[in-house]
Amino acid sequence: MVQKLCENANRRAIRPIDREKMRPWLMKRLDKNLIKGLEWIDRKNKIFQVTWRHASHHEYSADSDSSIFKCWAEHTGKFKPGDKCNAKNWKANFRCALNSLKNDIMELKDQSVTKGGNAVRIYQFLDEKYQGRLFV
């Protein structure tokens, strides 16, 4: 099921310079509402959320709670069909990729929920000309 949502799950691994960058990759999936756990909160202000439930939580489901991380791993060539599930590494890679985009995406930590069954991280796409938070 996740494989279908990722759109490019069966393509060959490519060099990082050839693949789509994270911002447009995320925006396409947000606009199409393709991946469970990735959704717009405020499209106008470019604020979105990512489900961020911890694997030890009793409601955790690897299929639904890590689907965005798996899709990103497939896109970056870190996961190929037939590989063993490694949700912990996919999540870490996704988090590091987001954190590396300091001029593109900012986490709104005061709005994120860090614990429990409704754990989410809230992010905002930044305009290229600004490097700070745009809206609350």
N, C-alpha and C positions, 0 to 999 in steps of 0.2 A: 504494500500500500504506500509506504513512504517513498519507495523507488519511483512510483508514478508521479508523485507530487514534486519530486525534485527536478523534473523536466529533462535533465541531461544525465541521468543515472547510468546509461549504457555507453556513453562516449568514452574515448580513450583519455588517459591522463595527459595533461598538457603542461607545458612550462608555465610558471606563474605569470610571465609577461604576456602570454597569449590569452589568459582567461579574463573574464569579466571581473572588474573590481567589485569590492564588497558593497559599496553604497548603491550602485545601480542594480546589483544582484538582489539586494534586500528590497529595494523599492519595487522592483518588478513583482516579487513574491508578495509583498504587502498589498500592492494595487490589485493583484489577481486573487488575493486571499487563498493562496495555494497551500500553506503549511499551517497545520494546527499548532497553536501556541505562539504564532507570530501575527500580530494584528495592529492596525492603526487605532490609536486612542483619539488623536486629533490630527486628521489629515492636513488641515489648513496650516497648522503650526508645526507639522512634520514630526509629531510625537507618536511613538509606537512602543509596544511592549513585547517582551519575549518571556514565555513561561520559563521559570528557573527553579523548578521543584528539585529538591535534593533527592538523590537516589535512595537514601535511607528512609524517606517518608513512606508511610504505609499506602498512600494513594499513588505512588510513583509507578509509571508504566513506561518502559524503555521505548516502546513503539510510538507513543504519543508525546511524551515529555522530552524526548531527545531527537525528534524528527528534524527540527531546524538544524541541530548540530550535525546530524548525519548528512543532511543535504549539503551543508557547507563542506563537510569532509569529502563528499563525492565530487563536488565542484572543484575543490583544490587538489584532488588526486590522492588524498590521505585515506580514502576508503574506496574499494572497488567491489562490485558484486562478488560474493563468495568469501570475502574477508570476514573474520570474526568480529562480532559486535564489540565496540570499545567506546561506549558512550561517555565514559569519564574523560578520555583523551579528546574526543570530538568536542565536548563542552569546553574544555580548557583551550583548545585551538580556536574555537569560535570566540570565546571571551578575549583571548589575546589579540585576535584580529580586530575586534571592536575597539579594544583599548588602544591599539596602534593608530587609530584614525582620529586623533585628537582635534584636528581641524575640520573634520567631517561629521563626526557623531559624538554626542556627549551623553553620558548616563546622568539621569536626573535622580540621584541617590535619595533625595528626600521624598520621592514619590514611589520608589521601588519597595517591594515587600520581600524581605529576606528569608522569612521562615514560614513553615506551614504549607498546607495544601494549595494555597493561592499565591505562592511565591512567584514574583515576576520582577523583571528588571525593565525599567522605563528608560527609553532613549529618545533623543531628539537629533534629527539631522540639522546641521548648521549650514547657513548660507556661506558660500565660499568667501565672501568679503568680511564675514564676522568670525571671530574665534572664541566667542563667549556665548553664553546662554541667551536665547532669543526670547522665549516666553516661559511663564510658569504654568 
